[in-house]
């Protein structure tokens, strides 16, 4: 693009990451060339006009380079929907920097001159380890409410402080978070909860008064006075978050919500409703439900009948369940040996703790038992006997089936 007489600068997060000695996930380019000029330079076969209305053209590079967004310097008009500008006006690099969210994201870099171009004080804020909105923070958040959650995420991930004026503007605007789609809120939550400093992220959400906007059900615990039972339970929740090791977002979410369930059916229903409200995937909701529902079972594993525990340990989510329960045990103590017991079982050859079933539904049909609800009762009874080492062969399983049919109550 330089050969065509246009400016071409790296912009935004890639510059920030480079200055923090991090590897950028991708590179965005800002230019004074308008979209049609960008498409002319790179050719229509190599460009996608996905964001042309906002001055953004996607340039398709070689497979090793992937896609690069090339955005024309611009100024944004009003944000009627609280997320996107109604229209844009093409402008210059200094004006483009002023419309961005935070100073650390408002930097440009000239790779040919090896020069950082800073119109907003972003380099200084990187050195000060501060997240500060560009210009009037209230105006920045009025334009795009999602920026409030992004401020928390950046502070969490980079271990920065949020500038006092920016923090106060978030608090003043927190009620407006409802404008943001549930999907966008959930996406920011995932990235915050997956990070090793997830506890700090949740505490920042609370400090910014965003946590109870996302989870109003948590308000009694979060706002309870120190020493109160609910306040103590919330502090324990934060400690459990601290002890998780590389959890999935759903596992971390289960910790945040676990006290709402209380092991009761109504509580679990509340947790599922929260997942649905945030538009979490069915898989994420199922994982949260599974972890909370079975926490007490694995924390009392040595007291459980082996068939019941075995059926739980063969589930695909048994690994996350044990990691989740381990973090809980480290806070509450007393149940860590039960978690170890489960891990020791899983470490055995699968033939020992999860042998193939002795019979299946096909075997029941073969001996003339018609399909129906009775199948599950028979197969469960036979499986329990097998796991308890009362039977070991197919013939013994079928004999047990015949005895069960003649006397189901026995």
C-alpha positions as CSV (number, residue, x, y, z in Angstrom):
1,X,0.0,0.0,0.0
2,X,2.9,2.3,0.6
3,X,4.0,1.7,-3.0
4,X,0.6,3.1,-4.0
5,X,1.1,6.3,-1.9
6,X,-1.1,5.4,1.1
7,X,-0.4,5.2,4.8
8,X,-0.4,1.7,6.2
9,X,0.0,1.2,10.0
10,X,-0.5,-1.6,12.4
11,X,-3.3,-0.7,14.7
12,X,-4.8,-1.5,18.1
13,X,-4.3,-4.8,20.0
14,X,-1.3,-6.0,17.9
15,X,0.7,-2.9,18.8
16,X,-0.3,-3.2,22.5
17,X,0.7,-6.8,22.6
18,X,4.0,-6.2,20.8
19,X,4.9,-3.5,23.4
20,X,4.0,-5.9,26.2
21,X,6.3,-8.5,24.7
22,X,3.3,-10.8,23.8
23,X,2.7,-12.5,20.5
24,X,-0.2,-10.8,18.8
25,X,-3.1,-13.1,17.9
26,X,-3.6,-11.2,14.6
27,X,-2.6,-8.0,12.9
28,X,-4.9,-5.2,11.9
29,X,-3.9,-2.5,9.5
30,X,-5.2,1.1,9.4
31,X,-4.9,3.2,6.3
32,X,-6.0,6.4,4.7
33,X,-7.0,4.4,1.6
34,X,-10.8,4.1,1.3
35,X,-12.3,0.7,0.9
36,X,-12.6,0.8,-2.9
37,X,-8.9,1.7,-3.1
38,X,-8.0,-1.2,-0.8
39,X,-9.9,-3.6,-3.0
40,X,-8.3,-2.1,-6.2
41,X,-4.8,-2.5,-4.7
42,X,-5.2,-6.2,-3.6
43,X,-7.8,-7.2,-6.1
44,X,-11.4,-8.3,-5.6
45,X,-10.5,-12.0,-5.6
46,X,-8.3,-11.5,-2.6
47,X,-10.6,-9.2,-0.6
48,X,-13.9,-9.5,1.2
49,X,-16.1,-6.4,1.7
50,X,-17.7,-7.8,4.9
51,X,-17.3,-4.6,6.8
52,X,-17.1,-2.1,4.0
53,X,-19.9,0.1,5.5
54,X,-17.6,0.7,8.4
55,X,-14.5,1.1,6.3
56,X,-13.2,-2.4,6.9
57,X,-11.9,-4.7,4.1
58,X,-10.6,-8.2,4.8
59,X,-7.5,-9.1,2.8
60,X,-6.9,-12.8,2.1
61,X,-3.2,-13.5,2.5
62,X,-1.4,-16.8,2.0
63,X,-2.4,-19.7,4.3
64,X,0.5,-19.0,6.6
65,X,-0.6,-15.4,7.0
66,X,-4.4,-15.8,7.1
67,X,-6.7,-12.9,6.9
68,X,-5.9,-9.3,7.7
69,X,-8.4,-6.6,8.4
70,X,-7.6,-3.3,6.7
71,X,-9.6,-0.4,8.1
72,X,-9.8,3.1,6.7
73,X,-9.1,5.8,9.3
74,X,-12.5,7.0,10.5
75,X,-14.6,8.9,12.8
76,X,-17.8,7.4,14.2
77,X,-21.2,9.0,14.3
78,X,-23.7,8.3,17.1
79,X,-24.3,4.8,18.5
80,X,-28.0,4.5,18.6
81,X,-28.0,0.8,19.6
82,X,-25.2,1.2,22.2
83,X,-22.9,-1.1,20.2
84,X,-22.3,0.1,16.6
85,X,-21.9,3.5,15.0
86,X,-24.9,4.6,12.8
87,X,-22.4,5.6,10.1
88,X,-18.7,6.5,9.8
89,X,-16.8,9.3,8.2
90,X,-13.3,8.6,6.8
91,X,-10.7,10.7,8.5
92,X,-7.0,10.7,9.6
93,X,-4.9,8.7,12.0
94,X,-5.2,11.2,14.9
95,X,-9.0,11.3,14.5
96,X,-9.1,7.5,14.2
97,X,-7.2,7.1,17.5
98,X,-9.7,9.3,19.3
99,X,-12.7,7.1,18.5
100,X,-11.1,3.9,20.0
101,X,-11.9,2.5,23.4
102,X,-8.8,2.6,25.6
103,X,-5.5,4.3,25.3
104,X,-3.6,1.0,25.2
105,X,-5.7,0.1,22.2
106,X,-5.3,3.4,20.5
107,X,-1.7,3.0,19.3
108,X,-0.3,2.7,15.8
109,X,3.0,1.2,14.6
110,X,4.9,1.9,11.4
111,X,6.7,-1.3,10.7
112,X,8.9,0.2,8.0
113,X,10.1,3.0,10.3
114,X,10.0,0.8,13.4
115,X,8.1,3.7,15.1
116,X,5.2,3.7,17.5
117,X,2.7,6.5,16.8
118,X,0.8,7.5,19.9
119,X,-1.9,10.2,19.9
120,X,-3.6,9.2,23.1
121,X,-0.9,8.5,25.8
122,X,-1.2,4.7,25.4
123,X,2.5,4.1,25.8
124,X,2.5,5.9,29.2
125,X,-0.5,3.9,30.3
126,X,1.2,0.7,29.3
127,X,4.1,1.6,31.5
128,X,1.8,2.7,34.3
129,X,-0.2,-0.6,33.8
130,X,-3.5,1.3,33.6
131,X,-6.7,0.8,31.6
132,X,-7.9,4.3,30.8
133,X,-10.7,5.3,28.4
134,X,-9.7,7.7,25.5
135,X,-11.3,11.1,26.1
136,X,-14.5,11.2,28.1
137,X,-15.0,7.7,29.6
138,X,-18.7,8.2,29.9
139,X,-19.0,9.0,26.3
140,X,-16.9,6.0,25.3
141,X,-19.2,3.7,27.3
142,X,-22.3,5.5,26.0
143,X,-21.1,4.6,22.5
144,X,-20.5,0.9,23.2
145,X,-21.7,-0.6,26.5
146,X,-19.6,-3.8,25.9
147,X,-16.5,-1.7,26.6
148,X,-17.3,-1.8,30.3
149,X,-16.7,-5.6,30.3
150,X,-13.7,-5.2,28.0
151,X,-12.1,-2.9,30.6
152,X,-12.5,-5.6,33.2
153,X,-11.1,-8.3,30.9
154,X,-8.1,-6.2,29.9
155,X,-7.3,-5.4,33.6
156,X,-7.7,-9.0,34.5
157,X,-5.6,-10.4,31.6
158,X,-2.8,-7.9,31.8
159,X,-2.8,-7.4,35.6
160,X,-3.5,-3.7,35.2
161,X,-5.5,-1.2,37.3
162,X,-8.6,0.5,35.9
163,X,-8.1,4.3,35.9
164,X,-10.2,5.9,38.7
165,X,-12.2,8.1,36.2
166,X,-12.8,5.2,33.9
167,X,-13.9,3.0,36.8
168,X,-16.3,5.6,38.1
169,X,-17.8,6.0,34.6
170,X,-18.3,2.2,34.4
171,X,-20.2,2.3,37.7
172,X,-22.3,5.2,36.5
173,X,-23.1,3.3,33.3
174,X,-23.5,-0.2,34.7
175,X,-27.3,-0.3,34.5
176,X,-27.0,0.2,30.7
177,X,-25.2,-3.2,30.3
178,X,-28.6,-4.7,29.6
179,X,-28.4,-3.1,26.1
180,X,-25.6,-5.6,25.2
181,X,-26.7,-8.9,23.8
182,X,-26.5,-11.9,26.1
183,X,-24.1,-13.6,23.6
184,X,-21.7,-10.7,23.8
185,X,-21.8,-10.6,27.6
186,X,-21.2,-14.4,27.8
187,X,-18.2,-14.2,25.4
188,X,-16.5,-11.6,27.6
189,X,-17.3,-13.7,30.7
190,X,-15.7,-16.8,29.1
191,X,-12.5,-15.0,28.4
192,X,-12.3,-13.5,31.9
193,X,-13.2,-16.7,33.7
194,X,-10.8,-18.8,31.7
195,X,-7.8,-16.7,32.7
196,X,-5.6,-17.6,35.7
197,X,-6.6,-14.3,37.4
198,X,-10.3,-15.2,37.2
199,X,-10.8,-14.3,40.8
200,X,-9.5,-10.8,40.2
201,X,-11.8,-10.6,37.2
202,X,-14.8,-11.4,39.2
203,X,-13.8,-9.0,42.0
204,X,-13.4,-6.3,39.4
205,X,-16.8,-7.0,38.0
206,X,-18.1,-6.5,41.5
207,X,-16.1,-3.4,42.1
208,X,-17.4,-1.9,38.8
209,X,-21.0,-2.9,39.9
210,X,-21.3,-5.1,36.8
211,X,-21.4,-8.5,38.5
212,X,-25.0,-8.2,39.9
213,X,-26.1,-6.7,36.6
214,X,-25.1,-10.0,34.9
215,X,-26.1,-12.2,37.9
216,X,-28.8,-10.3,39.9
217,X,-29.3,-13.6,41.8
218,X,-25.9,-13.1,43.4
219,X,-26.8,-9.8,44.9
220,X,-27.7,-11.0,48.4
221,X,-24.4,-12.8,48.8
222,X,-22.2,-10.2,47.1
223,X,-23.6,-7.2,49.0
224,X,-24.0,-9.0,52.4
225,X,-22.0,-7.3,55.3
226,X,-18.7,-8.9,56.3
227,X,-19.2,-11.8,58.8
228,X,-22.7,-12.6,57.4
229,X,-23.2,-16.2,56.4
230,X,-23.9,-15.2,52.8
231,X,-20.8,-13.0,52.7
232,X,-18.7,-15.8,54.0
233,X,-20.0,-18.2,51.4
234,X,-19.2,-15.7,48.7
235,X,-15.6,-15.3,49.9
236,X,-15.3,-19.1,49.8
237,X,-16.6,-19.0,46.2
238,X,-13.8,-16.6,45.3
239,X,-11.2,-18.8,47.0
240,X,-12.4,-21.8,45.0
241,X,-12.1,-19.8,41.8
242,X,-8.5,-19.1,42.8
243,X,-7.8,-22.8,43.1
244,X,-9.1,-24.0,39.8
245,X,-6.4,-25.1,37.4
246,X,-7.0,-24.3,33.7
247,X,-10.8,-24.8,33.9
248,X,-13.3,-24.5,31.0
249,X,-15.4,-21.4,31.2
250,X,-18.4,-23.6,32.2
251,X,-16.4,-25.1,35.2
252,X,-15.5,-21.6,36.4
253,X,-19.1,-20.5,35.9
254,X,-20.3,-23.5,38.0
255,X,-18.1,-22.2,40.9
256,X,-19.6,-18.7,40.6
257,X,-23.2,-20.2,40.7
258,X,-22.8,-23.2,43.0
259,X,-24.2,-21.6,46.1
260,X,-27.4,-20.6,44.3
261,X,-28.1,-24.3,43.7
262,X,-27.6,-25.5,47.3
263,X,-28.0,-29.0,46.1
264,X,-31.8,-28.4,45.7
265,X,-33.8,-29.1,42.6
266,X,-35.2,-25.5,42.5
267,X,-31.7,-24.1,42.9
268,X,-30.4,-26.2,40.0
269,X,-33.3,-24.9,37.9
270,X,-32.3,-21.4,38.7
271,X,-28.8,-22.1,37.5
272,X,-30.1,-23.6,34.3
273,X,-32.3,-20.5,33.8
274,X,-29.2,-18.2,34.2
275,X,-27.4,-20.3,31.6
276,X,-30.3,-19.9,29.2
277,X,-30.6,-16.2,29.9
278,X,-26.9,-15.8,28.9
279,X,-27.5,-17.8,25.8
280,X,-24.8,-20.4,26.9
281,X,-24.6,-23.4,24.7
282,X,-26.6,-26.5,25.7
283,X,-23.2,-28.2,26.3
284,X,-22.1,-25.5,28.7
285,X,-25.4,-25.5,30.6
286,X,-25.2,-29.3,30.9
287,X,-21.6,-29.1,32.2
288,X,-22.5,-26.5,34.8
289,X,-25.5,-28.6,35.9
290,X,-23.4,-31.9,36.0
291,X,-20.7,-30.3,38.1
292,X,-23.0,-28.8,40.7
293,X,-25.3,-31.8,40.8
294,X,-22.5,-34.3,41.5
295,X,-20.1,-32.3,43.6
296,X,-21.4,-33.8,46.9
297,X,-21.2,-37.4,45.5
298,X,-17.5,-37.3,44.6
299,X,-16.7,-35.4,47.9
300,X,-18.2,-38.4,49.7
301,X,-16.9,-41.0,47.2
302,X,-15.7,-43.6,49.7
303,X,-19.1,-43.7,51.3
304,X,-20.9,-44.4,48.0
305,X,-21.9,-47.8,46.6
306,X,-19.3,-48.6,43.9
307,X,-21.8,-49.0,41.1
308,X,-23.2,-45.5,41.7
309,X,-19.7,-44.0,41.8
310,X,-18.5,-46.0,38.8
311,X,-21.4,-44.8,36.6
312,X,-20.4,-41.2,37.4
313,X,-16.7,-41.7,36.8
314,X,-17.2,-43.2,33.3
315,X,-19.0,-39.9,32.3
316,X,-17.0,-37.7,29.8
317,X,-17.1,-34.8,32.4
318,X,-15.7,-36.8,35.2
319,X,-12.3,-35.1,34.7
320,X,-13.6,-31.6,35.0
321,X,-15.8,-32.8,37.9
322,X,-12.8,-34.0,39.9
323,X,-10.9,-30.8,39.2
324,X,-13.9,-28.8,40.3
325,X,-14.4,-30.9,43.4
326,X,-10.7,-30.7,44.2
327,X,-10.8,-26.9,44.3
328,X,-13.8,-27.1,46.5
329,X,-12.1,-29.6,48.8
330,X,-9.0,-27.4,49.1
331,X,-11.2,-24.6,50.5
332,X,-13.5,-26.7,52.7
333,X,-11.0,-29.5,53.5
334,X,-11.9,-32.9,54.6
335,X,-12.9,-34.4,51.3
336,X,-9.6,-34.4,49.5
337,X,-9.0,-38.1,50.2
338,X,-12.3,-38.9,48.5
339,X,-11.1,-37.0,45.4
340,X,-7.9,-39.0,45.5
341,X,-9.9,-42.2,45.8
342,X,-11.7,-41.3,42.5
343,X,-8.5,-40.5,40.7
344,X,-6.9,-43.7,41.9
345,X,-9.8,-45.6,40.4
346,X,-9.5,-43.8,37.1
347,X,-5.8,-44.6,37.0
348,X,-6.5,-48.4,37.1
349,X,-6.8,-50.3,33.8
350,X,-10.2,-49.6,32.4
351,X,-11.0,-53.4,32.5
352,X,-10.9,-53.2,36.3
353,X,-13.2,-50.2,36.9
354,X,-15.2,-50.1,33.7
355,X,-15.5,-53.7,32.3
356,X,-17.7,-54.2,29.2
357,X,-21.3,-55.0,30.2
358,X,-22.1,-58.7,30.4
359,X,-25.4,-58.3,28.5
360,X,-27.1,-55.7,26.4
361,X,-30.6,-55.1,25.1
362,X,-29.9,-57.4,22.2
363,X,-29.4,-60.3,24.7
364,X,-32.7,-59.5,26.4
365,X,-34.5,-59.5,23.0
366,X,-32.8,-62.8,22.1
367,X,-34.3,-64.5,25.2
368,X,-37.8,-63.2,24.4
369,X,-38.1,-60.2,26.7
370,X,-40.1,-57.6,24.8
371,X,-38.6,-54.0,24.7
372,X,-39.8,-51.6,27.3
373,X,-39.0,-49.7,30.5
374,X,-38.2,-53.1,32.1
375,X,-35.0,-53.2,30.0
376,X,-33.3,-50.4,32.0
377,X,-34.2,-52.0,35.3
378,X,-32.8,-55.3,34.3
379,X,-29.6,-53.9,32.7
380,X,-29.0,-51.7,35.8
381,X,-29.5,-54.6,38.2
382,X,-27.1,-56.8,36.2
383,X,-24.5,-54.1,35.8
384,X,-24.6,-53.4,39.6
385,X,-24.0,-57.1,40.3
386,X,-21.1,-57.2,37.8
387,X,-19.4,-54.1,39.3
388,X,-19.8,-55.5,42.8
389,X,-18.2,-58.7,41.5
390,X,-21.2,-60.9,42.3
391,X,-21.3,-62.2,38.7
392,X,-18.7,-62.4,36.0
393,X,-20.1,-64.2,33.0
394,X,-22.9,-63.7,30.5
395,X,-24.6,-66.9,31.7
396,X,-24.6,-65.6,35.2
397,X,-26.1,-62.3,34.0
398,X,-28.9,-64.1,32.2
399,X,-29.6,-66.3,35.3
400,X,-29.8,-63.1,37.4
401,X,-32.2,-61.7,34.7
402,X,-34.5,-64.7,35.0
403,X,-34.5,-64.4,38.8
404,X,-35.3,-60.7,38.6
405,X,-38.2,-61.4,36.2
406,X,-39.7,-64.0,38.6
407,X,-39.3,-61.7,41.6
408,X,-38.6,-58.1,40.7
409,X,-38.8,-56.9,44.3
410,X,-36.1,-59.2,45.5
